[in-house]
């Protein structure tokens, strides 16, 4: 089976790009979601 990028998914390749994907995901997206949820909770009317 040929990978769409032409690169086979070896463990070395995955170890190279996974930190570059997950560090921004955890460091930027997670706090943004948390801030949005807290903002919605604070501004919610009963």
Secondary structure, DSSP 8 states (H G I E B T S, - for coil): ---TTS----HHHHHHHHHHHHHHIIIIIHHHHHHHHHHHHHH---
